[in-house]
């Protein structure tokens, strides 16, 4: 669609002239002038209008960046339902209560979008009355969206399209627009920083003019196996720079699984970490973990099986030290000091056996958790590894006591069973 914006051919332009051509494409109607600062009272300034945690902010653009298969659309559906229902489905507070959300998915059919939303509602126990008329869902296959074009005639922002989107946002009172994926919303070269910058800033202007938050879902470039950061969006970096919040998504790595004591490969593959890669208008958020579950729609019959659809929910990281205390570390140190314990988990005299004895764990079943516990104690200096001769005189890595626990600082773990007097006077084996 072409209208008021003049065509621009970036390929034939001097790079220094591109920005001025983009700026001049839409007439301002007034002369540019400097405005004296009015020095307002800081206490009188309005607070930022956060809608969902520190992920979505009125008048700003949020970019979600992730490789394929990490649940971008599934998480986007959960975000929209969280807003529409006013329920913190992903653990993020909604300081302004329920909000109208618009999912504009440009890849999936309307039937598939219905499956995604229905599955998420079934999983989270939502019914129509929870969302009322606050959820809008559209397929780009039915209602195409093209916000900018670039061809041999040049580059043009489709101002008429943005005007229609803005009118719909105002008419429906929409607070959040989710465009998924961003690459399908235009026909511009992804590598063109100038063009992508113009499109991203046009979305930002729409957000500011209508008071909504805009979420642009974007693919990553090839990463070679490393994790996603805010800088890894495919093509130009202009989208990242224009967005106020960037949320990189990463599937759980093998190293993270070992750190958390997770041994089930299927569980690990279902877990996605959401980082706040860029949030220059919010305090830093800790990573949020999302679990991708499978929900049956119960839509099958005798001739066809029912559909299973992915849904997103909050996942709480397990605490590998749950139920453990300084007393347990003290007991492990006593055993380590009294014997020879190998650092290798393959050895019969692996130090993990000492941890299992004290913590009442199974070396076979809880091996990953034991490794995570030992890793932490080595990192904080409570245990350390030294090369020492074994029974045959060959040097091997053994675990030895590092910084010893002060017995006077140890609290006995079972005073209700053993009596307060013994608990205060002994740090030995439990009764």
C-alpha positions in Angstrom: 0.0 0.0 0.0 1.4 3.4 -1.0 0.0 6.8 0.0 1.3 10.0 1.6 4.8 8.8 2.2 7.2 9.4 -0.7 9.1 6.4 -2.1 12.8 6.1 -1.1 15.4 4.0 -2.8 18.0 3.3 -0.1 20.2 1.4 -2.5 21.0 4.5 -4.6 21.2 7.0 -1.8 24.2 8.3 0.0 24.1 6.7 3.6 24.4 10.2 5.1 21.2 11.3 3.4 19.1 8.3 4.4 18.1 9.6 7.8 17.1 13.0 6.6 15.0 11.5 3.8 13.2 9.3 6.3 12.6 12.2 8.6 11.3 14.3 5.7 9.0 11.6 4.4 6.1 12.6 6.7 5.6 16.4 6.9 5.4 17.8 10.4 3.3 20.8 9.5 5.3 23.0 11.9 8.7 24.5 12.0 11.3 22.7 14.2 12.2 24.8 17.3 14.0 24.4 20.6 11.7 24.3 23.7 13.0 25.7 27.0 12.9 23.2 29.8 10.1 23.8 32.2 11.7 22.3 35.3 8.7 20.3 36.7 8.5 19.2 40.3 9.8 15.5 40.1 7.0 14.5 42.5 4.4 15.7 40.1 5.6 13.6 37.2 3.3 10.7 36.2 4.5 7.2 36.8 5.4 4.9 33.9 2.4 2.9 32.8 3.6 -0.6 33.2 0.9 -3.1 32.2 2.6 -6.5 32.8 5.6 -6.7 35.1 8.4 -4.8 33.5 7.8 -6.4 30.2 5.1 -4.2 28.7 4.9 -0.4 28.9 2.3 1.9 27.5 3.7 4.0 24.6 6.7 1.8 24.0 7.8 -1.2 21.9 8.8 -4.5 23.4 10.8 -7.0 21.2 10.7 -10.7 21.8 13.7 -12.3 20.2 14.1 -16.1 20.0 15.1 -18.9 17.6 12.5 -21.3 16.2 11.0 -23.9 18.5 11.2 -21.9 21.7 7.5 -21.1 22.0 7.4 -17.5 20.9 3.8 -17.6 19.8 2.8 -19.9 22.7 4.2 -17.4 25.2 2.6 -14.5 23.3 -0.8 -16.2 23.6 -0.2 -16.6 27.4 0.7 -12.9 27.6 -2.4 -11.8 25.9 -4.6 -14.1 28.0 -2.9 -12.9 31.2 -3.7 -9.3 30.2 -7.3 -10.0 29.1 -8.1 -12.0 32.2 -6.1 -9.9 34.7 -4.5 -13.1 36.0 -0.7 -13.4 36.4 -0.4 -16.6 34.3 3.3 -16.1 33.8 4.1 -14.7 37.2 4.1 -11.1 36.2 2.0 -8.6 38.1 -0.7 -6.6 36.3 -0.5 -3.3 38.2 -3.4 -1.8 36.2 -5.6 -4.8 36.2 -7.2 -6.5 33.1 -6.3 -4.9 29.8 -7.5 -5.5 26.2 -5.0 -7.3 24.1 -4.8 -8.0 20.3 -2.9 -10.9 18.9 -2.1 -10.3 15.2 -0.5 -13.5 14.1 0.8 -13.3 10.5 1.7 -16.9 10.0 -1.0 -19.2 11.4 -4.6 -19.7 10.2 -7.5 -18.6 12.2 -8.3 -22.3 13.0 -4.8 -22.8 14.4 -5.1 -19.6 16.4 -8.4 -20.8 17.8 -6.6 -24.0 18.9 -3.8 -22.1 20.6 -6.1 -19.8 22.6 -8.6 -22.6 23.4 -5.8 -24.9 24.7 -4.3 -22.1 26.9 -7.8 -21.4 28.3 -8.4 -25.0 29.1 -5.0 -25.4 30.7 -5.3 -22.2 32.9 -9.0 -22.7 33.6 -10.2 -19.6 31.9 -13.7 -19.1 30.6 -15.1 -16.3 28.3 -16.4 -14.3 31.3 -12.8 -14.0 32.6 -11.7 -12.1 29.5 -15.1 -10.5 28.5 -14.5 -8.6 25.3 -10.8 -7.8 26.0 -9.2 -10.4 23.7 -8.9 -9.9 19.9 -7.2 -12.5 17.7 -6.5 -12.1 14.0 -4.7 -14.1 11.3 -2.6 -12.4 8.7 -3.6 -15.1 6.3 -7.2 -13.7 6.5 -6.4 -10.1 7.2 -3.0 -9.3 5.8 -0.8 -6.7 7.4 1.9 -4.9 5.5 3.3 -1.8 7.2 6.1 -0.9 4.7 7.3 -1.9 1.3 10.6 -1.8 -0.6 10.8 -2.5 -4.3 12.4 -1.0 -7.4 10.4 2.1 -6.8 11.9 2.6 -3.4 10.9 2.3 0.3 7.6 3.5 1.7 5.9 3.4 5.1 2.2 2.4 4.6 0.7 5.3 6.6 -2.8 4.2 5.7 -2.2 0.8 7.3 -0.8 2.4 10.5 -3.8 4.8 10.5 -6.2 1.8 10.4 -4.3 -0.1 13.2 -4.4 3.1 15.3 -8.1 3.6 14.7 -8.8 0.0 15.7 -6.7 0.3 18.9 -8.6 3.4 19.9 -12.0 2.0 19.0 -11.5 -1.3 20.9 -9.6 0.3 23.8 -6.7 -2.0 23.1 -3.7 -1.7 25.5 -1.3 -4.3 23.9 -0.8 -5.2 20.2 1.3 -8.3 19.6 2.6 -8.6 16.0 3.9 -12.1 15.4 6.3 -12.3 13.6 7.7 -8.8 12.8 9.4 -10.0 9.6 6.0 -10.9 8.1 4.6 -7.4 8.7 6.6 -5.7 6.0 8.4 -6.4 2.7 11.6 -4.6 3.6 15.1 -6.1 3.6 15.9 -7.2 7.1 19.5 -6.0 6.7 18.5 -2.4 6.1 19.1 -0.6 9.3 17.5 2.6 7.9 14.3 0.9 6.8 13.9 -1.2 9.9 14.6 1.8 12.1 11.9 3.7 10.3 9.3 0.9 10.7 10.2 0.3 14.4 10.0 4.0 15.2 6.6 4.2 13.3 5.3 1.4 15.6 6.7 3.4 18.5 4.9 6.5 17.3 1.7 4.5 17.1 2.2 3.3 20.6 2.7 6.8 21.9 -0.2 8.3 20.0 -2.7 5.6 21.1 -1.2 4.8 24.6 -0.8 1.1 23.9 2.2 -1.2 24.2 3.4 -2.8 21.0 5.1 -6.3 21.1 7.1 -7.2 18.0 8.1 -10.9 17.9 11.4 -11.4 16.0 13.5 -14.3 14.9 17.2 -14.6 15.7 20.2 -14.9 13.4 22.2 -18.1 13.3 23.8 -18.5 16.7 26.1 -21.5 16.3 24.8 -23.1 19.5 25.3 -20.2 21.8 22.5 -18.6 23.8 20.3 -15.7 22.6 21.1 -12.1 23.8 19.3 -8.8 23.0 21.9 -8.3 20.2 20.9 -11.5 18.3 17.8 -10.4 16.4 18.0 -11.4 12.7 19.0 -8.7 10.3 19.4 -5.0 11.3 20.0 -4.0 14.9 17.6 -1.1 14.5 14.6 -3.0 16.0 16.6 -3.8 19.2 17.7 -0.1 19.4 14.2 1.2 19.0 12.6 -1.1 21.5 12.6 -0.1 25.2 12.4 -3.7 26.4 14.0 -6.7 24.7 13.1 -10.2 25.9 15.5 -12.9 24.6 14.1 -16.5 24.9 16.5 -19.4 25.5 15.8 -23.1 25.9 17.3 -24.6 29.0 20.9 -25.7 28.4 22.4 -29.0 29.6 24.6 -27.0 31.9 21.6 -25.2 33.5 19.8 -28.5 33.9 22.8 -30.0 35.7 23.0 -26.9 37.9 19.3 -27.3 38.9 19.6 -31.1 39.3 17.3 -31.9 36.3 18.0 -35.3 34.7 14.9 -35.7 32.6 15.8 -34.7 29.0 12.1 -34.2 28.1 11.6 -31.8 31.0 14.8 -29.8 30.1 13.6 -29.4 26.5 10.2 -28.0 27.7 11.8 -25.2 29.7 12.4 -21.7 28.3 14.2 -18.8 30.1 13.0 -15.3 29.5 15.6 -12.7 30.2 15.3 -8.9 30.2 18.0 -8.2 27.7 17.3 -4.5 27.6 15.0 -2.6 29.9 16.3 0.9 30.2 13.1 2.1 31.8 12.8 -0.6 34.5 15.0 -2.1 37.2 16.7 -5.4 36.2 14.4 -8.4 36.4 15.6 -11.8 37.3 15.1 -14.4 34.6 11.6 -15.9 34.3 11.3 -19.6 33.5 8.4 -20.8 31.3 7.4 -24.4 30.9 5.8 -25.5 27.6 3.1 -28.0 28.4 0.8 -30.0 26.0 -2.9 -29.6 26.3 -5.5 -31.9 24.8 -8.5 -30.2 23.1 -10.7 -33.3 23.4 -11.9 -32.6 19.9 -11.3 -36.1 18.4 -13.8 -38.8 17.7 -13.7 -42.5 16.9 -12.1 -41.8 13.5 -9.6 -39.1 14.4 -7.5 -38.5 17.5 -7.8 -35.3 19.5 -5.4 -32.4 19.0 -2.7 -31.6 21.5 -1.5 -28.0 21.5 1.4 -26.3 23.3 0.7 -23.9 26.2 2.9 -21.8 28.4 2.9 -21.6 32.1 5.2 -20.3 34.9 7.8 -22.7 36.1 9.5 -22.3 39.5 13.2 -23.3 39.6 13.8 -26.1 42.1 16.0 -25.3 45.1 18.7 -28.0 45.2 19.3 -27.1 48.8 15.7 -27.5 49.9 15.7 -29.2 53.3 19.5 -28.8 53.7 21.3 -26.6 56.2 24.7 -25.7 57.5 24.5 -28.9 59.6 24.5 -31.0 56.5 27.6 -29.3 55.1 29.2 -29.8 58.5 28.5 -33.5 58.4 29.8 -33.9 54.9 33.0 -32.1 55.9 33.4 -34.5 58.8 33.1 -37.4 56.5 35.5 -35.9 53.9 38.1 -35.1 56.6 37.9 -38.7 57.9 38.4 -40.5 54.6 39.5 -40.3 51.0 36.7 -39.2 48.6 37.2 -38.9 44.8 36.0 -36.0 42.8 35.0 -38.2 39.8 31.4 -39.2 39.8 32.5 -42.5 38.1 34.6 -43.6 41.1 33.3 -46.0 43.7 34.4 -43.7 46.4 32.9 -40.5 44.8 32.3 -37.8 47.4 28.7 -37.7 46.2 28.1 -40.8 48.3 29.0 -38.9 51.4 26.5 -36.2 50.5 23.8 -38.8 49.8 24.4 -40.4 53.2 24.0 -37.1 55.0 21.1 -35.6 52.9 19.3 -38.9 52.7 19.4 -38.9 48.9 19.9 -41.6 46.3 23.1 -41.5 44.3 21.3 -43.1 41.3 18.1 -41.1 41.4 19.4 -37.7 42.7 22.8 -37.7 41.0 22.2 -34.4 39.2 21.1 -32.7 42.4 24.1 -34.0 44.3 26.4 -32.7 41.6 24.7 -29.3 41.8 25.2 -29.2 45.6 28.8 -30.2 45.4 29.4 -27.6 42.7 28.0 -24.9 44.9 30.1 -26.0 47.9 33.3 -26.0 45.8 32.4 -22.6 44.4 32.0 -21.0 47.8 35.1 -22.7 49.2 33.5 -25.1 51.6 35.1 -28.0 49.7 38.0 -28.0 47.3 39.8 -30.4 44.9 43.4 -31.5 45.3 45.5 -34.0 43.4 46.6 -36.7 46.0 48.0 -40.2 45.7 45.5 -43.0 45.7 46.1 -46.5 47.2 48.3 -47.4 44.3 50.4 -44.2 44.6 48.8 -42.6 41.4 47.8 -39.0 41.8 44.0 -38.4 41.4 41.7 -35.5 42.1 40.3 -35.9 45.6 37.8 -33.7 47.5 39.1 -32.2 50.7 37.7 -29.7 53.3 38.1 -26.1 52.3 36.8 -23.5 54.8 35.6 -25.6 57.7 32.2 -24.9 59.3 32.4 -23.5 62.9 30.7 -26.2 65.0 29.4 -23.5 67.4 27.4 -22.0 64.5 25.7 -25.3 63.6 22.0 -25.7 64.5 20.9 -29.3 65.1 18.2 -30.2 62.6 15.8 -32.2 64.8 15.3 -30.5 68.2 11.7 -31.6 68.3 12.8 -35.2 68.1 16.0 -35.1 70.1 15.3 -32.5 72.7 16.5 -28.9 72.8 19.3 -29.7 75.3 20.9 -32.2 72.9 20.3 -29.9 70.0 22.2 -27.1 71.6 25.1 -29.3 72.9 25.7 -31.6 69.9 26.3 -31.3 66.2 26.7 -35.0 65.7 24.6 -37.5 63.9 20.8 -37.1 64.0 18.8 -39.2 66.5 
